[in-house]
Amino acid sequence: MIKHQEHIVLKDDEARTALKILDQLPDSASRTLFVIDEQGKMVGTVTDGDIRRGLLNDREISQTIECFMNTNFKYIQDGENNISLIKEFKKANINLIPKLDRGFNIVEILDLNLTRTQLPFTALLMAGGRGERLKPFTDSIPKPMLQVGDKPILEINVDRLISYGVSEIYISVKYLKEQIMDYFGDGSAKGIKIYYLEENDPLGTLGALAHIDNIDHEDLLVMNSDLLTNIDFEDFFNFYKGKNASMALASIPYNVS
């Protein structure tokens, strides 16, 4: 997700305003602006190419953006499974995509160079354990907050979920929970929502689920917060949905000698 205000213009603004905004965007940014009306409804997109073509067709730079914009624009719908659509956009090299609500208001803008997809599930990361086997490292630091490289293990997992478009994450906490809660806060610094399930007593592997009253999606991913994995969450989710299953479990072979 990116901050989208800099990519939004009003349809009644002059075309020269759009050109100025496009010129001021960072070199790495996509050169697309999203056009809204006075009610905030998205009505089109405009690029410098759209403006050039309009000028070649005898339009004036002082005319409104509405005279230059493309009304046949691409978007994804908030609350829907957009995985297949996002794949199509990536193949077509469309990298900046608006997510719209039912009223065509912009919820967010996705940069597909940074976001792999938008998986429609909530995640629960279990981070309440004591980490006995890693003592003395865990005497003063909760195991999920031990660093691998320059990041805590838990942050590596949070960032990977974000890269798959997951925007609602629950973290179950107990041992030295303040360190985790202070580090991540409410998730707004990462553009997501983070909630905490505080365990007074150990609840076991899935016990924290009992403390979740409501989630944004019908599906929930549960994983250990101290797990380092390169699993492709999109493949895993598609496998689960393709089997029409109530639950799917990912594991690896483990031999005990």
MOVENRA-V375864 format. One record per pair of residues at least 12 apart in sequence whose C-alpha atoms are under 10 Angstrom apart, sorted by sequence separation. I is the first residue (numbers start at 1). J is the second residue. D is the distance in whole Angstrom. If there is no record, write none. Layout:
i->{I I}
j->{J J}
d->{D D}
This chain:
i->{9 21 33 34 97 98 130 131 134 144 197 199 221 236 8 32 33 34 54 55 96 97 98 129 130 131 144 158 181 197 198 209 236 7 18 19 32 33 51 54 75 96 97 128 129 130 181 197 236 6 7 18 31 32 33 50 53 54 74 95 96 97 127 128 129 181 196 197 6 31 32 51 52 95 96 127 128 180 196 206 221 18 30 31 32 50 51 82 94 95 96 127 154 169 195 205 206 6 7 31 32 50 51 94 95 126 127 169 205 219 6 46 49 50 93 94 95 125 168 177 205 231 45 46 48 50 74 78 79 93 95 167 44 45 47 75 76 77 78 79 80 177 7 13 44 46 47 74 75 76 77 78 79 90 174 177 219 7 10 11 12 43 45 46 47 74 75 76 77 78 79 89 90 167 168 169 170 171 172 173 174 175 7 8 9 10 11 12 22 44 45 46 73 74 75 76 77 78 86 167 168 169 170 171 172 173 174 175 7 8 9 10 11 12 22 23 44 45 46 73 74 75 76 77 87 155 167 168 169 170 171 172 173 174 175 7 8 9 10 11 12 22 43 44 45 78 86 90 154 158 166 167 168 169 170 171 172 173 174 221 6 7 8 9 10 11 19 43 44 45 46 77 78 90 127 165 166 167 168 169 170 171 172 173 174 175 219 220 221 222 223 5 6 7 8 9 10 18 19 20 43 44 45 78 126 152 155 162 174 219 221 4 5 10 18 19 37 42 43 44 45 75 77 78 86 87 125 155 158 162 173 174 4 10 18 35 36 43 44 77 78 86 87 154 162 9 10 11 15 35 42 75 86 142 145 159 172 8 10 11 19 85 86 125 142 143 158 9 10 11 15 18 76 83 84 85 125 142 143 8 10 11 35 75 76 83 84 141 142 145 158 172 9 11 16 34 35 75 82 83 123 140 141 142 145 172 173 9 15 33 34 35 82 83 140 141 142 144 158 172 8 9 81 82 83 138 139 142 171 172 7 8 80 81 82 123 138 141 142 145 170 7 15 34 80 81 122 140 141 170 172 80 81 79 19 76 78 119 170 18 118 119 123 128 129 15 16 17 116 118 119 120 121 122 123 124 125 126 127 128 129 130 131 15 16 17 115 116 117 118 119 120 121 122 123 124 125 126 127 128 129 130 170 14 15 16 18 19 115 116 117 118 119 120 121 122 123 124 125 126 127 128 129 130 169 14 15 16 17 18 115 116 117 118 119 120 121 122 123 124 125 126 127 128 129 168 14 15 16 17 114 115 116 117 118 119 120 121 122 123 124 125 126 127 128 129 168 13 14 15 16 114 115 116 117 118 127 128 167 168 13 14 15 113 114 115 127 12 13 14 15 112 114 115 169 171 12 13 14 15 128 169 170 171 172 11 12 13 14 15 112 127 169 171 172 10 11 12 14 15 171 10 11 12 110 9 10 11 42 11 11 42 41 41 42 43 34 41 42 43 32 33 34 40 41 42 30 32 34 40 41 42 30 31 32 40 41 29 30 39 40 157 29 157 158 36 37 157 164 36 127 128 156 157 160 164 165 36 124 127 128 154 155 156 157 160 163 164 123 124 125 126 127 128 154 155 156 157 160 34 124 125 128 130 153 154 156 157 160 161 124 128 129 153 154 156 157 160 128 129 152 153 154 34 128 129 153 128 129 128 126 126 126 128 144 145 146 148 30 126 144 145 29 124 126 143 144 30 125 143 144 124 142 124 124 7 123 122 2 4 121 122 123 1 121 122 129 131 1 120 121 122 123 124 125 126 127 128 129 1 120 121 122 123 124 125 126 127 128 129 8 119 120 121 122 123 124 125 126 127 120 121 122 123 124 125 126 127 119 120 121 122 123 124 125 126 124 125 126 4 7 125 4 5 4 5 3 4 2 3 4 1 2 3 4 1 2 3 1 2 1 1 2 1 2 1 119 119 117 118 121 117 120 116 119 119 79 80 79 83 83 1 1 1 1 3 1 2 1 1}
j->{21 33 45 46 109 110 142 143 146 156 209 211 233 248 21 45 46 47 67 68 109 110 111 142 143 144 157 171 194 210 211 222 249 21 32 33 46 47 65 68 89 110 111 142 143 144 195 211 250 21 22 33 46 47 48 65 68 69 89 110 111 112 142 143 144 196 211 212 22 47 48 67 68 111 112 143 144 196 212 222 237 35 47 48 49 67 68 99 111 112 113 144 171 186 212 222 223 24 25 49 50 68 69 112 113 144 145 187 223 237 25 65 68 69 112 113 114 144 187 196 224 250 65 66 68 70 94 98 99 113 115 187 65 66 68 96 97 98 99 100 101 198 29 35 66 68 69 96 97 98 99 100 101 112 196 199 241 30 33 34 35 66 68 69 70 97 98 99 100 101 102 112 113 190 191 192 193 194 195 196 197 198 31 32 33 34 35 36 46 68 69 70 97 98 99 100 101 102 110 191 192 193 194 195 196 197 198 199 32 33 34 35 36 37 47 48 69 70 71 98 99 100 101 102 112 180 192 193 194 195 196 197 198 199 200 33 34 35 36 37 38 48 69 70 71 104 112 116 180 184 192 193 194 195 196 197 198 199 200 247 33 34 35 36 37 38 46 70 71 72 73 104 105 117 154 192 193 194 195 196 197 198 199 200 201 202 246 247 248 249 250 33 34 35 36 37 38 46 47 48 71 72 73 106 154 180 183 190 202 247 249 33 34 39 47 48 66 71 72 73 74 104 106 107 115 116 154 184 187 191 202 203 34 40 48 65 66 73 74 107 108 116 117 184 192 40 41 42 46 66 73 106 117 173 176 190 203 40 42 43 51 117 118 157 174 175 190 42 43 44 48 51 109 116 117 118 158 175 176 42 44 45 69 109 110 117 118 175 176 179 192 206 44 46 51 69 70 110 117 118 158 175 176 177 180 207 208 45 51 69 70 71 118 119 176 177 178 180 194 208 45 46 118 119 120 175 176 179 208 209 45 46 118 119 120 161 176 179 180 183 208 46 54 73 119 120 161 179 180 209 211 120 121 120 61 118 120 161 212 61 161 162 166 171 172 59 60 61 160 162 163 164 165 166 167 168 169 170 171 172 173 174 175 60 61 62 160 161 162 163 164 165 166 167 168 169 170 171 172 173 174 175 215 60 61 62 64 65 161 162 163 164 165 166 167 168 169 170 171 172 173 174 175 176 215 61 62 63 64 65 162 163 164 165 166 167 168 169 170 171 172 173 174 175 176 215 62 63 64 65 162 163 164 165 166 167 168 169 170 171 172 173 174 175 176 177 216 62 63 64 65 163 164 165 166 167 176 177 216 217 63 64 65 163 164 165 177 63 64 65 66 163 165 166 220 222 64 65 66 67 180 221 222 223 224 64 65 66 67 68 165 180 222 224 225 64 65 66 68 69 225 65 66 67 165 65 66 67 98 68 69 100 100 101 103 104 96 103 104 105 95 96 97 103 104 105 94 96 98 104 105 106 95 96 97 105 106 95 96 105 106 223 96 224 225 104 105 225 232 105 196 197 225 226 229 233 234 106 194 197 198 224 225 226 227 230 233 234 194 195 196 197 198 199 225 226 227 228 231 106 196 197 200 202 225 226 228 229 232 233 197 201 202 226 227 229 230 233 202 203 226 227 228 109 203 204 228 204 205 205 204 205 206 208 224 225 226 228 111 207 225 226 111 206 208 225 226 113 208 226 227 208 226 209 212 96 215 215 96 98 215 216 217 96 216 217 224 226 97 216 217 218 219 220 221 222 223 224 225 98 217 218 219 220 221 222 223 224 225 226 106 217 218 219 220 221 222 223 224 225 219 220 221 222 223 224 225 226 219 220 221 222 223 224 225 226 225 226 227 106 109 227 107 108 108 109 108 109 108 109 110 108 109 110 111 109 110 111 110 111 111 112 114 114 115 115 233 234 233 234 237 234 237 234 237 238 216 217 217 234 238 162 163 165 167 191 190 191 191 192}
d->{9 9 6 7 6 6 7 5 10 10 9 9 9 8 9 7 5 9 8 9 7 5 9 8 7 9 10 10 9 10 9 9 9 8 10 10 6 6 8 6 9 6 7 8 8 10 9 7 8 8 8 8 9 5 9 10 8 9 8 8 5 8 8 9 9 8 10 8 9 6 8 9 9 6 6 8 9 9 10 8 9 10 9 7 10 10 6 10 9 5 8 6 10 10 10 9 10 9 9 9 10 6 8 8 6 9 9 9 9 10 8 8 10 7 9 10 9 10 9 9 9 9 9 9 10 7 9 10 9 10 10 9 9 9 9 9 7 9 6 9 10 8 10 10 8 7 8 9 6 6 6 6 8 7 10 9 10 9 10 9 9 9 9 5 9 7 5 5 5 5 9 9 9 9 10 8 8 7 9 7 9 10 9 9 7 8 6 9 10 9 5 6 9 8 6 6 6 8 10 8 6 6 6 6 6 6 6 9 7 6 6 6 6 8 8 9 6 5 9 10 10 7 9 7 10 10 5 5 5 5 5 4 5 5 10 5 5 5 5 6 8 7 9 5 7 10 8 9 9 10 8 6 6 6 6 6 6 6 7 10 8 6 6 6 6 8 10 9 4 8 10 9 10 10 8 10 10 8 8 9 7 9 7 9 8 10 9 9 9 10 10 10 9 9 7 9 7 8 8 10 6 7 6 9 10 10 9 8 8 9 10 9 9 10 8 7 9 9 9 6 9 10 10 7 10 9 8 8 10 9 10 10 9 8 8 8 10 9 9 9 9 8 8 10 8 10 10 9 9 8 10 10 6 10 10 8 10 10 9 8 8 9 8 9 9 9 9 10 9 8 10 9 10 9 9 10 9 6 10 9 10 10 8 9 10 6 10 9 6 8 10 10 10 10 9 9 9 10 8 6 9 10 7 8 7 10 9 9 7 9 10 9 7 7 8 10 10 8 10 6 9 9 8 8 9 10 9 8 9 9 10 10 10 7 8 8 10 8 8 9 10 10 10 9 10 6 10 10 9 10 9 7 10 8 9 10 10 9 9 10 10 10 7 9 9 10 9 9 10 9 10 10 9 7 9 9 7 8 6 6 8 8 9 8 6 9 10 10 9 9 6 8 7 7 7 6 6 6 5 4 7 6 9 9 5 7 9 10 10 9 7 6 6 7 9 5 5 5 5 5 5 4 6 9 9 7 6 8 9 7 8 6 5 4 6 9 8 6 6 6 6 7 7 5 9 8 5 6 9 8 10 5 5 6 7 9 10 9 8 8 7 9 10 8 8 10 8 9 5 5 8 7 6 7 9 9 10 7 9 9 8 4 5 10 9 6 8 9 5 6 8 10 10 10 10 10 5 6 9 8 10 9 9 10 10 7 6 8 9 8 10 9 10 10 9 9 5 6 10 9 8 8 5 9 9 8 9 9 9 9 8 8 9 10 9 8 10 7 6 9 10 9 9 9 5 6 9 7 8 8 5 7 7 9 10 6 7 10 7 9 8 9 9 9 9 9 10 7 9 8 10 9 9 8 10 7 10 9 10 10 8 9 9 9 8 9 10 7 10 9 10 9 10 7 5 10 9 7 10 9 9 10 10 10 7 6 8 8 10 8 9 10 8 6 8 10 10 9 8 10 9 7 9 9 9 9 7 10 10 10 10 8 9 10 9 9 9 9 8 10 6 8 9 10 8 9 5 10 10 7 8 9 10 8 10 10 10 7 9 9 9 7 10 10 8 6 10 10 10 9 5 8 9 7 8 8 9 10 10 10 6 7 6 6 6 6 6 7 9 10 9 10 8 5 5 5 5 5 5 5 7 5 6 6 6 6 5 7 10 9 7 9 8 8 5 8 9 9 10 9 9 10 9 9 7 9 8 6 7 7 9 7 6 9 10 6 6 10 5 6 6 9 9 8 10 7 8 7 10 9 9 8 9 9 8 10 9 10 8 8 9 9 9 8 9 9 9 8 7 9}
